[in-house]
Amino acid sequence: MTDLTTACPALPRGLRQQDRCARALAGQRDLIRMIARMMSWIWAQWRRREIIRALNKVDDHLLRDAGIERGQIEEFVDTLMARWR
């Protein structure tokens, strides 16, 4: 007579409880990573739009003093965001 610890390796791979649990956990981890990446992207895009909106409200004279032309705001923000990543 065998106990369950010795009987498990004799089962086909698809029927083993450990394999099913491991696959389910791996799937959950992948889903969590995907959601985390998506939330990070959403936050970065929101932050980018907020910075552009704030810089568009600034006077042209102040922007020139900072070394930014009005037409370069998006490029400047993209460079700034790239540094943060």
N, C-alpha and C positions, 0 to 999 in steps of 0.2 A: 504494500500500500504506500502511496506517495502523498506528500503534503502539497500544499498549493505553491510553495516556493520552487519545488522541483518540477511541477507540472506546467508552470507558465512557459518555460522555454520550449516545451513540446508543442505548444499551440501554434497555429499559423500566425504570421506577423499581424495580419489584420484583426485578429481576435484578441490580441494581447491588450490588456487594460492600460498598461504603462505607455505603449505606443500611441494609443488613442488620446490619452491625457497629454502626452508630450506634444502631439500635433495640435491639439486644441489650445494649449498654452502658447505655442509658437504663433498660432493664428491670432490670438488675442494680443500678443506683444506687437506683432506687425500692424494690427489695427490701431493700437495705441500710438505707435511711432508715426503712422500716417496721419492720425488726428493731430498729434503734437506738431508735426511739420506744417500741416495746413493752418493751424492756429498761429504758428510763428509767422507764416507768410501773410496771413490776414492782418496781423498786428503790424508787420513791417510796411505793408501797403497803406494801412490807415495812418501810420506815423508819417510816411512820406507825404501823403496828401495834406496832413496837418502842417507840416513844415513848409510846404509849397504855399499853402494858403496864408500862413503867417508872413512869409517873405514877400508875397504879393501885396500885402497891406503896408509894407514898409515904404517910406519915401525913396524916390530915385536917388536923391543926394546921399542918403545914408547907405544905400546899397553900393553906390560908387565908392564911398569911403571904405566899405568893407572889401572892395575889389570885385564886386559882382555886378554884371550888367543885367538889366531886366530880362533879356532873352536867354540868359545863362542860368536862371534859377533852377530849372529842372535838372540840368547837367550837374550843377553844384550839389543839389540835394542827393542825386544818385551817387556822386562821389562820396559824399558824407555818409550815406547809408552803407556803402561798400566798406568803408573803414570800420563800421560798427560790427560787421559780420565776421 
